[in-house]
Amino acid sequence: MSVLNIARLGHPILREIAKPVNLKALTASGDDELQQLIDDMIDTMREEDGVGIAAPQVARSLQIIIVEYQQNERYPSQDDIPLTVYVNPKIIHSGKETASFWEGCLSLKDLRGLVTRPQEVTVEAFSREGKKMVVEAKGFLSVVLQHEIDHLLGKVFLDRMTDLTQLAWAEEWQTYWTEKESAQSPEAI
């Protein structure tokens, strides 16, 4: 396994619609290329201290995302998310209620921006073993899934922002925004 290079904003692959994964190739015995890519993406996400990663972020035009979260200082009030691989994920339902959340991204490493998204989504996808799954996500998991699926559609969180005055370098966000946001809403970090 290895850590892959992260495609940063400006790399054309981040603005392309990713190609669907051939499920037969995903589960074919003796052809471990896709499984190796998934393992490398997991290593890369963990090395970069990410909560999620999409294949376009490692310069692969494939519909694969991975999410995982264990308690850390960046999102102290969020629930853990077990390691999950989503192949060919699609949002099949979005709730009407929205919430704003400060998002960061491995491809925009030192930036944070306040993004408003649906609080609940239902995602249909396949596991790395090719098994169909439907996930009903709320709160933090909903945000992470929407953020990563956006990468498969050629979008980054900046495209979802409605107020660019709420875009900050991570260090300034930590200094000037987290205390202000925590006082208003403990979930808004």
Protein Blocks (a to p, Z undefined) as FASTA:
>chain_A
ZZdddddehiaklmcccddddfklmmpghiaklmmmmmmmmmmmmmnopabdcfklnopa
cddddddddddfklmmbccddddddehiacfbdcfbdcddddddfklmmaccdddddfbd
cdddddfkopacddddehjlmmmmmmmmmmmnopafklmpcblklgccfklmmmmmmmmm
mmmomklZZ
